[in-house]
Structures are given as C-alpha cells and as structure tokens.
Amino acid sequence: MPLLARHRRSWISRIVLLVTLAPACQSEAPKPAAPVAAPTPPPPPRSPASPSAGAGGTTETRSKLPAAPTDGLSLAERLEKRHAAESKLAAQLANDERARLLAYDKGKLPLHNQVFSFITKTRAALDGAKDRAAVEKLSAKQNKAIVAAGKKLQLIDPKGGNSNVVTDYDVMLNSLANDYPAALLASFDGDGKPLAEQRAELDKRTKKITDWLAALKSGK
C-alpha cells in the first residue's frame, strides 16, 4: 500500500476514534455541585408579655407612686392639718372617756366618800405620832381598818377600769399600811428622804381624788 494512502487511513481512524469517544467523555464529566444555601438565623427571643400587656402585645406602664394631692396645700400645711385633726380626735376621745368615768363614779359616790375620808384620817393620825413607839402602836392598830377599807374598793369597781380613782385609793392604803409608817420611823432615826418621797406621792394622789370628788358632786 502506498505511504500516502497509509497515512490518510491512519488519520481517518483517529478522527473516527475521537468522534466515538467524545460523547462518552461528555457523559462521564462530573457535574458541578449545587450551591449550599446559608443557614437561616434563628428568630430573636421574644420577651414575655407583662401582666399589663394589651391585646396587641403592647405593655402599659403603671406608676407605683400615689396620685398627687389636689388640695393645693404644701407638705407642711398638710402635716399641720393632719396633726390638728388627730389632736381634735384625741381630745374628743378623752372627753368621752371622762364623761363615762364621771357617770360611773357618780353612782358610787357614798363609797368614795367613805374610803377617802378614812385615808385622810389615817394619814393624819400617823403624822401626829410623836415618837417611834407611837408610830408602831398606831400602825398595828390601823391594820384591820385598812384591810376593811380595801374591801370597799371591790364594791366600787369590781371588774376594774370603770373608776377613775380606785387605783389611787389602793396605792394610798398600801402606803399607809407599810411604807408610810416605815418612813416615819426612819425620820426619827435622822433619815428624812423616804418620808419626803411618801408625802409627795400621797399629796399628788390626794389632790387628784379631791378634784375628782368635786367633779362628781358638781357633775362636771
């Protein structure tokens, strides 16, 4: 076979081979990967609705401060006004209580006179004692009478809290039975302080009872 014909045949065979292999190479070529979508970010957290949230999710802010006064007064004036009202109420309550005690004690006036008269005479007798022996003798003699006077306090106010002066009677009777004679004896030994204290206490209660009995008699 001539050399030219042989070369031509060889080129024809190569072209046929290339044409045959071209589709196969195209079918086996790797396909490009599909783009990966970026991850969707999570939604932001929702804050819990407050108790005062409305229907549209809106929140109403309510002030915790009290409403401002509308009386037109300053703080000092309001305080003064409140103090005056409290003082007025206290005075009214005191007057009501005084009226109640007056009404109660007035119904026991004869017993009041008996007890207070006894206290006054017993103290005067002790003050008239000239020496230790006289004080001791008189104190022993007065014990039974003091106990009897104390029992009358139960007749005046058996439940307690209804008489204005029963407590004063009780304190004075106990003093005359014990502390007052002891103070008198100490005074004879040169110690006058206990007697001065006892007399001041008895004088204070004596004035209170005297004024109260006068109010009972006058009804004021």
GILINQUI-V203516 format. One line per field, one symbol per residue. phi: phi as a letter, one per 40 degrees, with the letter a starting at -180 (. if undefined). psi: psi as a letter, one per 20 degrees, with the letter a starting at -180 (. if undefined). burial: # if it has 9 or more other ideal C-beta (glycine too) atoms within 8 Angstrom, else .. A space follows every 50 residues. Layout:
BEGIN
phi->???
psi->???
burial->???
END
This chain:
BEGIN
phi->.ccccccccccccccccccccdcccccccccccccccccccccccccccc dcccccgcbccbcccccccbcgcccccccccccccccccccccccccccc cccccccbddcdccccccdcccccccccccacccccccccccdccccccc ccccccaccggbbcbcccdccccccccbcccccccccccgbccdcccccc cccccccccdccccccccgb
psi->pqhghghghghghggggghhhghhhhhippqqqqppqqqpqqqqqpqqpr hjqahjiqppoppiqqqpqjijqrghhgghgggggghggghghggggghg hghghhijgghgggghgggghgghghhiphaghgggghghhigghgghhh hhhhhgmhiqjiqijhhgggggghghhfhghhhghhhhjjoighhggghg ghgghggggghghhhhhij.
burial->.....#............................................ ..#.....#..................#..#................... ##.###.##.######.###.##.##..#....###.##..##.##..## .##..##.....#.##.##########.##########.....##.##.. ##..##.##..##.##....
END
